[in-house]
Amino acid sequence: MTAAGAQATHPPPGRRARRLGRVLAALVLWAGAAGAQGADAPERAAPAAGAGAQSVLTPDALRDVAGRAAVSGRPDLARSAAEALLARDPDDVQALLILSRAARDGQDFDTARDAAGRAFRGAGDADTRYAAALAMAQALSSDGARTRAQFWLRRAMQIAPTERQKAQAVADFRYVRSRNPWSTRLSFSVAPSSNVNGGTTSESFDLFLPIGNGYYVPAPDLEPEGASRALSGLEIGTGISTERVIFETRTRRISLDLGLSRRDVVLSDDARDIAPDAENGDFARTTVSAGLTQDWTTPSKRVGASIGARLARDWYGGDLLSQTVSANGTLRVALAPRLLGQAGLSVDHEAGFGTREDADGWRASLGATHVLEGGHRLSLALSHRDRESDAEILDFTEQEAKLSLDLGRPVLGTGLAFGLSASGRAYEEHPYSLDGRNDRRYGAWARASLDELDYYGFVPDLTLSASRTESDIGLYDSEEFGVSVGIRSKF
């Protein structure tokens, strides 16, 4: 660039636009010459159209002109400059990035995506790959393809050269997600378990066997056999859920969600020795569900509520088990700046298939979450559940308490959370008991989120869990220890 051109680097907006117009008018001639000679003359300069000027623009100077045109709101001029550069060198990555932005601003999304993809494939360093990934995400989002845009923003996070650039990609991701009416989540977990079938861990137990007309005979010291015993193995969980927002305002939201989950079991060699007739598929469970939810919140966000309805079908061991229709409501209130209270109520009807009886039930819950100093979250939840059915095993009442602590700061780069639970379940009647059945269940878990193993914004969670059930009918005594490895999104 000549001295006269250098002095005009920052002219007033009107003069800048006129100068860009004169420069780009000359680009057509230069692009034709460059196209005729090919890329064998990489330093060939473009003539700068000025008032009697005979100065030239080098490719670097032309890229600067194109970039200024793009950021100054002149996508037509920026596109002309980028295309002139690409006529000289089709693999000019900076020109491709400028073309992508200019085409996006001009609503030519096909060209914007194509240019961004070529720039990404031709990028020679992390900074350029990052910029190309952002350009692709912007082109997709502007065209309404926000789910695909979120993938490219995850890609940008993964290759971001600096923490600042990564934070920018995360912020962009959250913005695009907030504008996306679709939200899809995948889940996967692998969990070695000492009791994949919920079998008894008792060596022996006593029962009362009915003989008719209300009479029972005692059957002491029975020993569990086969699949009634606890079987060890591997639990593999997979799932997909998607939500579609169908109406949304500042204080109201209606959404439809669909879900599919499956739990498969791989029995251990010890389990096969205990129950040689048992097969992995005997304990597989599949659930398909659909739900509709409406949420409200006050403008201050201090009070929120939701109501919803859901339909679900369950298969167990490959056979259709039940179909459940449920409705629920939840109220959330900010009781204090660091204290959130919640109350919930749900009702359901379960229609059994095959030999399974129908059941009706309801559940009420109360909970509170307190944010402690340091950002730690302490949560307490209490619930009561009641079910009625002609089948004794489905007719019960249950009370449960849960306590959890989620640390607000990572420990050695690992997020930690802990939980305890206790519940009591009472059955008024049982076919092998004179006075019903009472179970007490205790559980504990600890979860470590390995945030330093971040890949595309996904991190592994490692969960250790233990539970014990004590029943006044020894057949239902059980213990379970498990280790679960799952994958979740950080945001």
One Martini backbone bead per residue (centre of mass of N, CA, C, O) as a GRO file, in nm:
protein
  491
    1MET     BB    1   0.098   0.034   0.021
    2THR     BB    2   0.076   0.354   0.005
    3ALA     BB    3   0.101   0.646   0.168
    4ALA     BB    4  -0.178   0.746   0.089
    5GLY     BB    5  -0.321   0.487   0.183
    6ALA     BB    6  -0.224   0.489   0.481
    7GLN     BB    7  -0.364   0.769   0.554
    8ALA     BB    8  -0.660   0.614   0.480
    9THR     BB    9  -0.739   0.400   0.702
   10HIS     BB   10  -0.944   0.623   0.875
   11PRO     BB   11  -1.196   0.723   0.738
   12PRO     BB   12  -1.474   0.826   0.689
   13PRO     BB   13  -1.748   0.641   0.620
   14GLY     BB   14  -1.802   0.759   0.337
   15ARG     BB   15  -1.510   0.741   0.230
   16ARG     BB   16  -1.473   0.438   0.280
   17ALA     BB   17  -1.690   0.337   0.087
   18ARG     BB   18  -1.580   0.473  -0.168
   19ARG     BB   19  -1.304   0.338  -0.161
   20LEU     BB   20  -1.404   0.046  -0.171
   21GLY     BB   21  -1.544   0.077  -0.440
   22ARG     BB   22  -1.289   0.141  -0.607
   23VAL     BB   23  -1.129  -0.107  -0.533
   24LEU     BB   24  -1.346  -0.330  -0.619
   25ALA     BB   25  -1.368  -0.246  -0.914
   26ALA     BB   26  -1.066  -0.345  -0.972
   27LEU     BB   27  -1.095  -0.655  -0.901
   28VAL     BB   28  -1.210  -0.775  -1.155
   29LEU     BB   29  -0.954  -0.749  -1.323
   30TRP     BB   30  -0.766  -0.903  -1.126
   31ALA     BB   31  -0.918  -1.172  -1.117
   32GLY     BB   32  -0.883  -1.235  -1.416
   33ALA     BB   33  -0.575  -1.240  -1.415
   34ALA     BB   34  -0.541  -1.453  -1.193
   35GLY     BB   35  -0.700  -1.677  -1.335
   36ALA     BB   36  -0.510  -1.695  -1.585
   37GLN     BB   37  -0.233  -1.748  -1.406
   38GLY     BB   38  -0.295  -1.828  -1.131
   39ALA     BB   39  -0.092  -1.933  -0.839
   40ASP     BB   40   0.211  -1.849  -0.953
   41ALA     BB   41   0.146  -1.532  -0.842
   42PRO     BB   42   0.127  -1.455  -0.514
   43GLU     BB   43   0.241  -1.132  -0.534
   44ARG     BB   44   0.029  -1.018  -0.687
   45ALA     BB   45  -0.115  -0.711  -0.745
   46ALA     BB   46  -0.357  -0.471  -0.687
   47PRO     BB   47  -0.529  -0.222  -0.808
   48ALA     BB   48  -0.580   0.107  -0.695
   49ALA     BB   49  -0.862   0.302  -0.680
   50GLY     BB   50  -0.800   0.637  -0.748
   51ALA     BB   51  -0.711   0.968  -0.762
   52GLY     BB   52  -0.474   0.894  -0.986
   53ALA     BB   53  -0.388   0.625  -0.889
   54GLN     BB   54  -0.106   0.358  -0.897
   55SER     BB   55  -0.157   0.168  -0.684
   56VAL     BB   56  -0.125  -0.125  -0.476
   57LEU     BB   57  -0.249  -0.454  -0.373
   58THR     BB   58  -0.190  -0.681  -0.166
   59PRO     BB   59  -0.316  -0.959  -0.035
   60ASP     BB   60  -0.302  -0.855   0.259
   61ALA     BB   61  -0.443  -0.584   0.202
   62LEU     BB   62  -0.702  -0.712   0.088
   63ARG     BB   63  -0.784  -0.860   0.343
   64ASP     BB   64  -0.817  -0.603   0.507
   65VAL     BB   65  -1.038  -0.480   0.335
   66ALA     BB   66  -1.239  -0.715   0.363
   67GLY     BB   67  -1.263  -0.709   0.670
   68ARG     BB   68  -1.368  -0.417   0.691
   69ALA     BB   69  -1.623  -0.465   0.526
   70ALA     BB   70  -1.752  -0.676   0.710
   71VAL     BB   71  -1.753  -0.497   0.985
   72SER     BB   72  -1.906  -0.240   0.824
   73GLY     BB   73  -2.161  -0.364   0.658
   74ARG     BB   74  -2.023  -0.490   0.359
   75PRO     BB   75  -2.081  -0.782   0.215
   76ASP     BB   76  -2.044  -0.725  -0.089
   77LEU     BB   77  -1.750  -0.625  -0.073
   78ALA     BB   78  -1.629  -0.864   0.081
   79ARG     BB   79  -1.701  -1.078  -0.129
   80SER     BB   80  -1.544  -0.963  -0.367
   81ALA     BB   81  -1.267  -0.981  -0.230
   82ALA     BB   82  -1.269  -1.284  -0.166
   83GLU     BB   83  -1.309  -1.383  -0.460
   84ALA     BB   84  -1.048  -1.259  -0.565
   85LEU     BB   85  -0.859  -1.424  -0.385
   86LEU     BB   86  -0.971  -1.709  -0.482
   87ALA     BB   87  -0.887  -1.676  -0.778
   88ARG     BB   88  -0.585  -1.691  -0.698
   89ASP     BB   89  -0.661  -1.874  -0.417
   90PRO     BB   90  -0.864  -2.138  -0.320
   91ASP     BB   91  -0.683  -2.177  -0.025
   92ASP     BB   92  -0.769  -1.914   0.117
   93VAL     BB   93  -0.861  -1.901   0.436
   94GLN     BB   94  -0.925  -1.604   0.496
   95ALA     BB   95  -1.115  -1.571   0.255
   96LEU     BB   96  -1.317  -1.788   0.346
   97LEU     BB   97  -1.401  -1.648   0.608
   98ILE     BB   98  -1.505  -1.390   0.475
   99LEU     BB   99  -1.710  -1.527   0.290
  100SER     BB  100  -1.883  -1.654   0.510
  101ARG     BB  101  -1.974  -1.391   0.641
  102ALA     BB  102  -2.084  -1.246   0.393
  103ALA     BB  103  -2.292  -1.464   0.316
  104ARG     BB  104  -2.448  -1.459   0.579
  105ASP     BB  105  -2.524  -1.155   0.568
  106GLY     BB  106  -2.660  -1.231   0.268
  107GLN     BB  107  -2.825  -1.517   0.305
  108ASP     BB  108  -2.592  -1.731   0.200
  109PHE     BB  109  -2.567  -2.032   0.348
  110ASP     BB  110  -2.429  -2.229   0.158
  111THR     BB  111  -2.170  -2.065   0.117
  112ALA     BB  112  -2.098  -2.033   0.416
  113ARG     BB  113  -2.058  -2.337   0.473
  114ASP     BB  114  -1.854  -2.405   0.253
  115ALA     BB  115  -1.633  -2.205   0.341
  116ALA     BB  116  -1.598  -2.308   0.632
  117GLY     BB  117  -1.523  -2.600   0.559
  118ARG     BB  118  -1.270  -2.530   0.391
  119ALA     BB  119  -1.125  -2.381   0.619
  120PHE     BB  120  -1.108  -2.618   0.817
  121ARG     BB  121  -0.951  -2.816   0.626
  122GLY     BB  122  -0.713  -2.582   0.563
  123ALA     BB  123  -0.611  -2.550   0.835
  124GLY     BB  124  -0.283  -2.489   1.009
  125ASP     BB  125  -0.423  -2.399   1.287
  126ALA     BB  126  -0.597  -2.349   1.576
  127ASP     BB  127  -0.709  -2.065   1.525
  128THR     BB  128  -0.836  -2.128   1.247
  129ARG     BB  129  -1.015  -2.364   1.329
  130TYR     BB  130  -1.178  -2.206   1.532
  131ALA     BB  131  -1.288  -1.993   1.334
  132ALA     BB  132  -1.426  -2.201   1.144
  133ALA     BB  133  -1.619  -2.324   1.352
  134LEU     BB  134  -1.768  -2.061   1.410
  135ALA     BB  135  -1.860  -2.005   1.121
  136MET     BB  136  -2.033  -2.258   1.094
  137ALA     BB  137  -2.220  -2.204   1.334
  138GLN     BB  138  -2.330  -1.933   1.228
  139ALA     BB  139  -2.450  -2.040   0.964
  140LEU     BB  140  -2.643  -2.248   1.091
  141SER     BB  141  -2.798  -2.067   1.288
  142SER     BB  142  -2.902  -1.859   1.074
  143ASP     BB  143  -3.055  -2.118   0.925
  144GLY     BB  144  -3.180  -2.294   1.189
  145ALA     BB  145  -2.933  -2.509   1.260
  146ARG     BB  146  -2.880  -2.545   1.591
  147THR     BB  147  -2.785  -2.832   1.647
  148ARG     BB  148  -2.539  -2.823   1.456
  149ALA     BB  149  -2.414  -2.573   1.585
  150GLN     BB  150  -2.352  -2.708   1.859
  151PHE     BB  151  -2.142  -2.901   1.753
  152TRP     BB  152  -1.940  -2.678   1.649
  153LEU     BB  153  -1.903  -2.552   1.930
  154ARG     BB  154  -1.777  -2.800   2.056
  155ARG     BB  155  -1.541  -2.801   1.862
  156ALA     BB  156  -1.431  -2.525   1.944
  157MET     BB  157  -1.372  -2.599   2.237
  158GLN     BB  158  -1.168  -2.831   2.181
  159ILE     BB  159  -0.965  -2.625   1.992
  160ALA     BB  160  -0.908  -2.410   2.179
  161PRO     BB  161  -0.616  -2.232   2.260
  162THR     BB  162  -0.786  -2.079   2.483
  163GLU     BB  163  -0.980  -2.001   2.753
  164ARG     BB  164  -1.120  -1.759   2.626
  165GLN     BB  165  -1.221  -1.905   2.369
  166LYS     BB  166  -1.377  -2.123   2.517
  167ALA     BB  167  -1.573  -1.933   2.667
  168GLN     BB  168  -1.699  -1.821   2.409
  169ALA     BB  169  -1.812  -2.090   2.303
  170VAL     BB  170  -1.991  -2.146   2.547
  171ALA     BB  171  -2.164  -1.891   2.524
  172ASP     BB  172  -2.267  -1.955   2.239
  173PHE     BB  173  -2.398  -2.222   2.308
  174ARG     BB  174  -2.606  -2.114   2.513
  175TYR     BB  175  -2.745  -1.927   2.317
  176VAL     BB  176  -2.832  -2.134   2.104
  177ARG     BB  177  -2.989  -2.317   2.297
  178SER     BB  178  -3.199  -2.094   2.380
  179ARG     BB  179  -3.299  -2.084   2.059
  180ASN     BB  180  -3.359  -2.387   2.069
  181PRO     BB  181  -3.639  -2.595   2.045
  182TRP     BB  182  -3.426  -2.817   2.057
  183SER     BB  183  -3.349  -3.101   2.287
  184THR     BB  184  -3.073  -3.332   2.310
  185ARG     BB  185  -3.010  -3.648   2.487
  186LEU     BB  186  -2.745  -3.853   2.586
  187SER     BB  187  -2.696  -4.185   2.734
  188PHE     BB  188  -2.431  -4.351   2.938
  189SER     BB  189  -2.372  -4.670   3.114
  190VAL     BB  190  -2.151  -4.847   3.348
  191ALA     BB  191  -2.240  -5.123   3.594
  192PRO     BB  192  -2.114  -5.283   3.833
  193SER     BB  193  -2.288  -5.557   4.010
  194SER     BB  194  -2.412  -5.758   4.285
  195ASN     BB  195  -2.740  -5.687   4.192
  196VAL     BB  196  -2.924  -5.709   3.899
  197ASN     BB  197  -3.215  -5.859   4.021
  198GLY     BB  198  -3.297  -5.822   4.332
  199GLY     BB  199  -3.194  -6.035   4.513
  200THR     BB  200  -3.120  -6.237   4.762
  201THR     BB  201  -2.881  -6.258   5.059
  202SER     BB  202  -2.999  -6.491   5.193
  203GLU     BB  203  -2.952  -6.814   5.312
  204SER     BB  204  -3.227  -6.791   5.480
  205PHE     BB  205  -3.590  -6.854   5.536
  206ASP     BB  206  -3.920  -6.763   5.638
  207LEU     BB  207  -4.249  -6.910   5.584
  208PHE     BB  208  -4.600  -6.880   5.493
  209LEU     BB  209  -4.815  -7.123   5.367
  210PRO     BB  210  -5.085  -7.153   5.183
  211ILE     BB  211  -5.391  -7.392   5.217
  212GLY     BB  212  -5.651  -7.251   5.273
  213ASN     BB  213  -5.902  -7.086   5.433
  214GLY     BB  214  -5.671  -6.906   5.590
  215TYR     BB  215  -5.436  -7.111   5.596
  216TYR     BB  216  -5.115  -7.191   5.750
  217VAL     BB  217  -4.775  -7.300   5.699
  218PRO     BB  218  -4.474  -7.352   5.809
  219ALA     BB  219  -4.143  -7.254   5.644
  220PRO     BB  220  -3.842  -7.327   5.741
  221ASP     BB  221  -3.533  -7.284   5.618
  222LEU     BB  222  -3.512  -7.160   5.345
  223GLU     BB  223  -3.356  -7.180   5.022
  224PRO     BB  224  -3.229  -7.011   4.781
  225GLU     BB  225  -3.277  -7.017   4.419
  226GLY     BB  226  -3.132  -6.903   4.166
  227ALA     BB  227  -3.292  -6.601   4.071
  228SER     BB  228  -3.349  -6.534   4.384
  229ARG     BB  229  -3.068  -6.462   4.382
  230ALA     BB  230  -2.799  -6.281   4.383
  231LEU     BB  231  -2.674  -6.128   4.083
  232SER     BB  232  -2.399  -6.076   3.908
  233GLY     BB  233  -2.279  -5.785   3.703
  234LEU     BB  234  -2.365  -5.594   3.410
  235GLU     BB  235  -2.472  -5.262   3.358
  236ILE     BB  236  -2.639  -5.119   3.065
  237GLY     BB  237  -2.693  -4.780   2.979
  238THR     BB  238  -2.940  -4.629   2.760
  239GLY     BB  239  -3.021  -4.303   2.597
  240ILE     BB  240  -3.296  -4.088   2.474
  241SER     BB  241  -3.376  -3.732   2.454
  242THR     BB  242  -3.646  -3.504   2.357
  243GLU     BB  243  -3.714  -3.148   2.312
  244ARG     BB  244  -4.008  -2.932   2.243
  245VAL     BB  245  -4.070  -2.606   2.195
  246ILE     BB  246  -4.407  -2.461   2.142
  247PHE     BB  247  -4.394  -2.237   2.381
  248GLU     BB  248  -4.274  -1.887   2.449
  249THR     BB  249  -4.201  -1.678   2.721
  250ARG     BB  250  -4.089  -1.507   2.991
  251THR     BB  251  -4.328  -1.683   3.187
  252ARG     BB  252  -4.372  -1.913   2.956
  253ARG     BB  253  -4.389  -2.283   2.898
  254ILE     BB  254  -4.408  -2.528   2.628
  255SER     BB  255  -4.351  -2.891   2.623
  256LEU     BB  256  -4.215  -3.167   2.436
  257ASP     BB  257  -4.143  -3.517   2.519
  258LEU     BB  258  -3.900  -3.776   2.443
  259GLY     BB  259  -3.830  -4.131   2.533
  260LEU     BB  260  -3.539  -4.364   2.556
  261SER     BB  261  -3.473  -4.666   2.747
  262ARG     BB  262  -3.198  -4.896   2.851
  263ARG     BB  263  -3.141  -5.216   3.022
  264ASP     BB  264  -2.858  -5.416   3.043
  265VAL     BB  265  -2.736  -5.758   3.100
  266VAL     BB  266  -2.430  -5.912   3.233
  267LEU     BB  267  -2.348  -6.204   3.340
  268SER     BB  268  -2.170  -6.371   3.545
  269ASP     BB  269  -2.019  -6.663   3.615
  270ASP     BB  270  -2.139  -6.692   3.898
  271ALA     BB  271  -2.434  -6.649   3.810
  272ARG     BB  272  -2.444  -6.898   3.619
  273ASP     BB  273  -2.398  -7.104   3.846
  274ILE     BB  274  -2.651  -7.029   4.014
  275ALA     BB  275  -2.820  -6.959   3.720
  276PRO     BB  276  -2.827  -7.150   3.440
  277ASP     BB  277  -3.120  -7.045   3.317
  278ALA     BB  278  -3.021  -6.771   3.294
  279GLU     BB  279  -3.054  -6.465   3.111
  280ASN     BB  280  -2.983  -6.158   3.009
  281GLY     BB  281  -3.278  -6.089   2.891
  282ASP     BB  282  -3.444  -6.127   3.164
  283PHE     BB  283  -3.327  -5.813   3.269
  284ALA     BB  284  -3.440  -5.641   3.060
  285ARG     BB  285  -3.508  -5.281   3.006
  286THR     BB  286  -3.782  -5.084   2.862
  287THR     BB  287  -3.848  -4.728   2.785
  288VAL     BB  288  -4.134  -4.537   2.679
  289SER     BB  289  -4.190  -4.176   2.631
  290ALA     BB  290  -4.443  -3.909   2.688
  291GLY     BB  291  -4.459  -3.541   2.722
  292LEU     BB  292  -4.631  -3.261   2.891
  293THR     BB  293  -4.524  -2.916   2.963
  294GLN     BB  294  -4.594  -2.649   3.203
  295ASP     BB  295  -4.445  -2.329   3.261
  296TRP     BB  296  -4.396  -2.098   3.536
  297THR     BB  297  -4.313  -1.746   3.604
  298THR     BB  298  -4.207  -1.484   3.751
  299PRO     BB  299  -4.042  -1.199   3.677
  300SER     BB  300  -3.847  -1.250   3.939
  301LYS     BB  301  -3.812  -1.579   3.983
  302ARG     BB  302  -3.931  -1.668   4.279
  303VAL     BB  303  -4.171  -1.811   4.119
  304GLY     BB  304  -4.270  -2.152   4.038
  305ALA     BB  305  -4.441  -2.364   3.788
  306SER     BB  306  -4.580  -2.702   3.716
  307ILE     BB  307  -4.727  -2.908   3.457
  308GLY     BB  308  -4.805  -3.263   3.380
  309ALA     BB  309  -4.791  -3.528   3.127
  310ARG     BB  310  -4.772  -3.900   3.101
  311LEU     BB  311  -4.649  -4.165   2.881
  312ALA     BB  312  -4.574  -4.519   2.953
  313ARG     BB  313  -4.359  -4.797   2.854
  314ASP     BB  314  -4.290  -5.140   2.964
  315TRP     BB  315  -4.014  -5.369   2.944
  316TYR     BB  316  -3.956  -5.721   3.047
  317GLY     BB  317  -3.777  -5.962   2.909
  318GLY     BB  318  -3.940  -5.873   2.627
  319ASP     BB  319  -4.201  -5.797   2.784
  320LEU     BB  320  -4.492  -5.658   2.838
  321LEU     BB  321  -4.576  -5.491   3.140
  322SER     BB  322  -4.658  -5.166   3.114
  323GLN     BB  323  -4.891  -4.880   3.153
  324THR     BB  324  -4.844  -4.523   3.213
  325VAL     BB  325  -5.042  -4.268   3.368
  326SER     BB  326  -4.952  -3.921   3.433
  327ALA     BB  327  -4.958  -3.656   3.688
  328ASN     BB  328  -4.817  -3.321   3.757
  329GLY     BB  329  -4.694  -3.097   4.026
  330THR     BB  330  -4.504  -2.781   4.076
  331LEU     BB  331  -4.345  -2.587   4.343
  332ARG     BB  332  -4.143  -2.282   4.343
  333VAL     BB  333  -3.949  -2.117   4.614
  334ALA     BB  334  -3.790  -1.828   4.723
  335LEU     BB  335  -3.719  -1.798   5.061
  336ALA     BB  336  -3.424  -1.706   4.990
  337PRO     BB  337  -3.133  -1.621   4.845
  338ARG     BB  338  -3.026  -1.943   4.946
  339LEU     BB  339  -3.340  -2.056   4.931
  340LEU     BB  340  -3.511  -2.349   4.804
  341GLY     BB  341  -3.842  -2.445   4.747
  342GLN     BB  342  -4.038  -2.764   4.721
  343ALA     BB  343  -4.342  -2.895   4.563
  344GLY     BB  344  -4.518  -3.216   4.512
  345LEU     BB  345  -4.759  -3.380   4.278
  346SER     BB  346  -4.875  -3.721   4.201
  347VAL     BB  347  -5.041  -3.927   3.952
  348ASP     BB  348  -5.134  -4.282   3.879
  349HIS     BB  349  -5.176  -4.532   3.610
  350GLU     BB  350  -5.139  -4.891   3.601
  351ALA     BB  351  -5.123  -5.112   3.328
  352GLY     BB  352  -5.131  -5.441   3.304
  353PHE     BB  353  -4.967  -5.726   3.168
  354GLY     BB  354  -5.086  -6.020   3.171
  355THR     BB  355  -5.035  -6.098   3.516
  356ARG     BB  356  -5.046  -5.803   3.571
  357GLU     BB  357  -5.161  -5.573   3.772
  358ASP     BB  358  -5.319  -5.310   3.858
  359ALA     BB  359  -5.242  -4.953   3.943
  360ASP     BB  360  -5.267  -4.698   4.201
  361GLY     BB  361  -5.127  -4.358   4.254
  362TRP     BB  362  -4.935  -4.146   4.488
  363ARG     BB  363  -4.730  -3.835   4.531
  364ALA     BB  364  -4.546  -3.660   4.786
  365SER     BB  365  -4.340  -3.354   4.811
  366LEU     BB  366  -4.043  -3.220   4.981
  367GLY     BB  367  -3.807  -2.939   4.941
  368ALA     BB  368  -3.454  -2.829   4.981
  369THR     BB  369  -3.213  -2.562   4.891
  370HIS     BB  370  -2.880  -2.479   5.007
  371VAL     BB  371  -2.650  -2.219   4.976
  372LEU     BB  372  -2.336  -2.215   5.057
  373GLU     BB  373  -2.042  -2.143   5.128
  374GLY     BB  374  -1.872  -2.178   4.817
  375GLY     BB  375  -2.135  -2.319   4.660
  376HIS     BB  376  -2.265  -2.520   4.825
  377ARG     BB  377  -2.511  -2.794   4.804
  378LEU     BB  378  -2.799  -2.845   5.011
  379SER     BB  379  -3.022  -3.132   5.019
  380LEU     BB  380  -3.378  -3.193   5.089
  381ALA     BB  381  -3.599  -3.490   5.080
  382LEU     BB  382  -3.953  -3.561   5.096
  383SER     BB  383  -4.173  -3.861   5.091
  384HIS     BB  384  -4.497  -3.989   4.975
  385ARG     BB  385  -4.636  -4.319   4.906
  386ASP     BB  386  -4.925  -4.458   4.720
  387ARG     BB  387  -5.058  -4.794   4.665
  388GLU     BB  388  -5.311  -4.968   4.462
  389SER     BB  389  -5.387  -5.329   4.462
  390ASP     BB  390  -5.455  -5.670   4.404
  391ALA     BB  391  -5.153  -5.682   4.434
  392GLU     BB  392  -4.954  -5.709   4.703
  393ILE     BB  393  -4.676  -5.603   4.572
  394LEU     BB  394  -4.845  -5.318   4.477
  395ASP     BB  395  -4.940  -5.275   4.788
  396PHE     BB  396  -4.843  -4.958   4.928
  397THR     BB  397  -4.632  -4.775   5.155
  398GLU     BB  398  -4.408  -4.473   5.143
  399GLN     BB  399  -4.104  -4.347   5.293
  400GLU     BB  400  -3.870  -4.070   5.218
  401ALA     BB  401  -3.516  -3.978   5.252
  402LYS     BB  402  -3.297  -3.708   5.129
  403LEU     BB  403  -2.936  -3.642   5.113
  404SER     BB  404  -2.729  -3.372   4.974
  405LEU     BB  405  -2.388  -3.293   4.846
  406ASP     BB  406  -2.254  -3.016   4.651
  407LEU     BB  407  -1.968  -2.913   4.550
  408GLY     BB  408  -1.852  -2.590   4.443
  409ARG     BB  409  -1.555  -2.714   4.434
  410PRO     BB  410  -1.294  -2.848   4.316
  411VAL     BB  411  -1.095  -3.150   4.365
  412LEU     BB  412  -0.842  -3.188   4.181
  413GLY     BB  413  -1.048  -3.140   3.928
  414THR     BB  414  -1.300  -3.257   4.103
  415GLY     BB  415  -1.626  -3.327   4.122
  416LEU     BB  416  -1.836  -3.343   4.420
  417ALA     BB  417  -2.076  -3.591   4.552
  418PHE     BB  418  -2.335  -3.662   4.806
  419GLY     BB  419  -2.542  -3.941   4.948
  420LEU     BB  420  -2.853  -4.007   5.128
  421SER     BB  421  -3.083  -4.282   5.224
  422ALA     BB  422  -3.431  -4.345   5.341
  423SER     BB  423  -3.671  -4.622   5.374
  424GLY     BB  424  -4.027  -4.716   5.401
  425ARG     BB  425  -4.216  -5.025   5.353
  426ALA     BB  426  -4.574  -5.114   5.343
  427TYR     BB  427  -4.755  -5.425   5.363
  428GLU     BB  428  -5.056  -5.551   5.445
  429GLU     BB  429  -5.000  -5.788   5.239
  430HIS     BB  430  -4.896  -6.145   5.212
  431PRO     BB  431  -4.869  -6.468   5.092
  432TYR     BB  432  -4.610  -6.531   5.325
  433SER     BB  433  -4.790  -6.377   5.553
  434LEU     BB  434  -4.971  -6.276   5.847
  435ASP     BB  435  -4.852  -5.941   5.862
  436GLY     BB  436  -4.715  -5.881   5.616
  437ARG     BB  437  -4.479  -5.616   5.510
  438ASN     BB  438  -4.141  -5.488   5.597
  439ASP     BB  439  -3.930  -5.230   5.472
  440ARG     BB  440  -3.576  -5.132   5.477
  441ARG     BB  441  -3.390  -4.864   5.321
  442TYR     BB  442  -3.039  -4.809   5.240
  443GLY     BB  443  -2.827  -4.533   5.119
  444ALA     BB  444  -2.521  -4.465   4.921
  445TRP     BB  445  -2.325  -4.193   4.761
  446ALA     BB  446  -2.063  -4.118   4.511
  447ARG     BB  447  -1.948  -3.839   4.303
  448ALA     BB  448  -1.726  -3.807   4.015
  449SER     BB  449  -1.618  -3.530   3.819
  450LEU     BB  450  -1.405  -3.540   3.530
  451ASP     BB  451  -1.327  -3.239   3.404
  452GLU     BB  452  -1.034  -3.290   3.273
  453LEU     BB  453  -1.190  -3.500   3.056
  454ASP     BB  454  -1.269  -3.311   2.842
  455TYR     BB  455  -1.502  -3.375   2.555
  456TYR     BB  456  -1.690  -3.168   2.390
  457GLY     BB  457  -1.823  -3.110   2.691
  458PHE     BB  458  -1.762  -3.395   2.801
  459VAL     BB  459  -1.799  -3.596   3.104
  460PRO     BB  460  -1.709  -3.811   3.346
  461ASP     BB  461  -1.886  -4.028   3.572
  462LEU     BB  462  -1.827  -4.146   3.909
  463THR     BB  463  -2.015  -4.405   4.083
  464LEU     BB  464  -2.075  -4.488   4.419
  465SER     BB  465  -2.272  -4.766   4.554
  466ALA     BB  466  -2.504  -4.841   4.833
  467SER     BB  467  -2.731  -5.107   4.950
  468ARG     BB  468  -3.002  -5.186   5.194
  469THR     BB  469  -3.234  -5.454   5.271
  470GLU     BB  470  -3.481  -5.481   5.534
  471SER     BB  471  -3.680  -5.764   5.621
  472ASP     BB  472  -3.940  -5.961   5.772
  473ILE     BB  473  -3.866  -6.110   5.500
  474GLY     BB  474  -3.587  -6.274   5.406
  475LEU     BB  475  -3.629  -6.283   5.092
  476TYR     BB  476  -3.584  -5.939   5.090
  477ASP     BB  477  -3.304  -5.945   5.147
  478SER     BB  478  -3.049  -5.694   5.055
  479GLU     BB  479  -2.753  -5.625   4.849
  480GLU     BB  480  -2.566  -5.338   4.699
  481PHE     BB  481  -2.289  -5.295   4.471
  482GLY     BB  482  -2.155  -5.007   4.283
  483VAL     BB  483  -2.021  -4.903   3.954
  484SER     BB  484  -2.049  -4.595   3.773
  485VAL     BB  485  -2.022  -4.500   3.422
  486GLY     BB  486  -2.065  -4.175   3.286
  487ILE     BB  487  -2.213  -3.931   3.059
  488ARG     BB  488  -2.184  -3.566   3.044
  489SER     BB  489  -2.277  -3.243   3.034
  490LYS     BB  490  -2.149  -2.930   3.143
  491PHE     BB  491  -2.408  -2.745   2.980
   0.00000   0.00000   0.00000
